[in-house]
């Protein structure tokens, strides 16, 4: 296993249990058996490391490929919704403490923007997909893809939060049937 992979594995484990606000690059370096300067050779800052963990160690939209015009719109949205549900359920414990620290949240927001990350990306992916379906006539011309995307992403986040709140880090992932129900509710008014 490469040094970068060891760092990512250690960071994912530590971030899941301690969250980004409490985890330090020093303890991540120690857990991955590298020096802290070595960690910074691979990741320029803690936010780049966090973003890499989120992108490479958690389920998410980068692992789902739906094409406008291919398949059923509801099925495609259910696939996207399932990926987002799974991602949020695993990332909430990593990121939750940021909400209680306005200064840390502001610094995190700036760093994520600099690295091209952030929570707005999921809404943009859904809205882009819906606009493409709209352009080929599979969604009503008067539908609002941005609003539909926001509603669907919001519902996914809420469900993931409720599951984590009720059961902690061992919460069972939302079933595919729940993602399908959300997709149907979001897309039916658009078709």
NUVOTI-440462 format. One line per 8 residues: number of its first residue (from 1); their letters; for each residue z, x negated, y of C-alpha. Coordinates in steps of 0.001 Angstrom, whole numbers. Each point is the difference from the previous one (the first is absolute). Example, Ala and Ser with C-alpha at 12.3 -4.5 7.8 and 13.67 -1.06 7.14 Angstrom:
2
1) as) 7800:-12300:-4500 | -660:-1370:3440 $
This chain:
191
1) xxxxxxxx) 0:0:0 | -931:-1358:3416 | 2566:-754:2683 | -1336:2843:2155 | 366:2462:-2890 | 3585:-1160:-670 | 848:503:3669 | -1516:3491:1 $
9) xxxxxxxx) 1853:994:-3173 | 3331:-1250:1363 | -617:1632:3375 | -876:3342:-1600 | 3226:-22:-2038 | 2201:-1008:2915 | -1641:2396:2456 | 460:2906:-2455 $
17) xxxxxxxx) 3726:-661:-267 | 902:-1311:3474 | -2738:1323:2282 | -1930:-1912:2601 | 2838:135:2541 | 2494:-1800:-2274 | -2243:-2187:-2162 | -502:-3527:1280 $
25) xxxxxxxx) -2838:-2399:-567 | 2623:-2531:-1093 | 1176:2189:-2909 | -3611:857:-906 | -843:-3710:-59 | 3055:-734:-2166 | -853:2810:-2431 | -3565:-1262:-336 $
33) xxxxxxxx) 1232:-3606:-412 | -1815:-1359:3058 | 1189:-1350:3316 | -107:2225:3048 | -2693:-2216:1620 | -2090:476:-3166 | 351:3767:346 | -1333:-295:3561 $
41) xxxxxxxx) -3003:-1969:-1255 | -1102:3163:-1814 | 1258:2659:2442 | 97:-652:3727 | 2972:2313:579 | 2248:2510:-1721 | -2235:2922:994 | -3067:-1645:-1575 $
49) xxxxxxxx) 2049:-466:-3162 | 1130:3641:128 | -3542:1215:572 | -1230:-2085:-2940 | 2722:1484:-2219 | -931:3515:1128 | -3712:-619:-614 | 198:-2040:-3178 $
57) xxxxxxxx) 3166:1052:-1815 | 207:3736:662 | -2322:2780:-1046 | -2051:1144:2935 | -3274:1014:1513 | -1575:-3411:-522 | 19:707:-3741 | -1794:3361:340 $
65) xxxxxxxx) -3699:410:538 | -1387:3400:915 | -3483:429:1358 | -1079:2775:2341 | -2471:2257:-1782 | 1176:-1091:-3454 | 2310:2109:-2114 | 1994:2958:1233 $
73) xxxxxxxx) 1590:-189:3479 | 3307:1398:-1288 | 63:-2463:-2896 | -790:-2882:2337 | 2777:1004:2382 | 2411:404:-2925 | -837:-3563:-1067 | 672:-1280:3520 $
81) xxxxxxxx) 3168:2110:304 | 1383:-1334:-3298 | -517:-3572:1191 | 1768:743:3281 | 2883:1803:-1722 | 545:-2968:-2320 | -284:-2484:2871 | 2474:1825:2222 $
89) xxxxxxxx) 2501:474:-2793 | 96:-3765:-600 | -234:-1098:3646 | 2661:2295:1507 | 2917:-2174:-1198 | -1763:-3082:1331 | -595:1372:3482 | 2666:2648:579 $
97) xxxxxxxx) 2532:-2192:1794 | -2529:-802:2720 | 533:3502:1360 | 3600:-825:932 | -875:-3129:1968 | -2281:715:2988 | -486:-3694:849 | -900:-937:-3568 $
105) xxxxxxxx) -2288:3041:-225 | -1797:-1002:3206 | -485:-3561:-1264 | -1173:1324:-3360 | -2479:2359:1684 | -1482:-2847:2052 | -258:-2282:-3042 | -1583:2697:-2192 $
113) xxxxxxxx) -2539:731:2732 | -812:-3705:242 | -563:-101:-3783 | -2011:3233:-125 | 2683:1988:-1792 | 2145:2991:773 | 684:3580:-1028 | -2933:1376:1974 $
121) xxxxxxxx) -2441:-1631:-2422 | 502:2625:-2717 | -773:2852:2400 | -3112:-1849:1163 | -1223:-463:-3589 | 423:3703:-796 | -1573:1099:3300 | -2969:-2343:-483 $
129) xxxxxxxx) -560:1390:-3478 | 210:3596:1263 | -2395:-725:2908 | -2510:-1466:-2455 | 265:3118:-2182 | -416:2100:3127 | -3131:-1931:976 | -1669:864:-3317 $
137) xxxxxxxx) 1035:3643:184 | 2731:129:-2645 | 2643:826:2635 | -364:2557:2803 | -1536:-1344:3183 | 2844:1476:2081 | 2764:-1536:-2145 | 2296:-2618:1522 $
145) xxxxxxxx) 66:-3012:-2377 | 2679:-1790:2015 | 2398:2952:-114 | -645:601:-3708 | 560:-3701:-749 | 3244:-27:1998 | 1279:3099:-1788 | -787:-1390:-3440 $
153) xxxxxxxx) 1466:-3444:707 | 3080:1606:1567 | 539:2166:-3076 | -332:-3067:-2249 | 2522:-1954:2053 | 2430:2919:46 | -164:476:-3775 | 481:-3731:-632 $
161) xxxxxxxx) 2966:-55:2367 | 1593:3034:-1681 | -423:-1574:-3439 | 1572:-3247:1190 | 2781:1836:1842 | 896:2092:-3053 | -273:-2720:-2651 | -35:-3404:1682 $
169) xxxxxxxx) -2262:-2827:-1123 | -162:1365:-3552 | -1639:3264:1093 | -2833:1153:-2227 | -3381:-156:1701 | -1524:3249:1209 | -2220:1438:-2742 | -3757:239:350 $
177) xxxxxxxx) 332:3806:123 | 1941:-334:3250 | -2739:-2168:1527 | -2578:2569:-1118 | 1998:2818:1597 | 192:-1906:3296 | -3722:-765:-101 | -874:3644:-641 $
185) xxxxxxx) 2224:1163:2839 | -1566:-2515:2382 | -3644:451:-911 | -412:3702:-770 | 59:1023:3669 | -2648:-2648:698 | -2531:1107:-2589 $
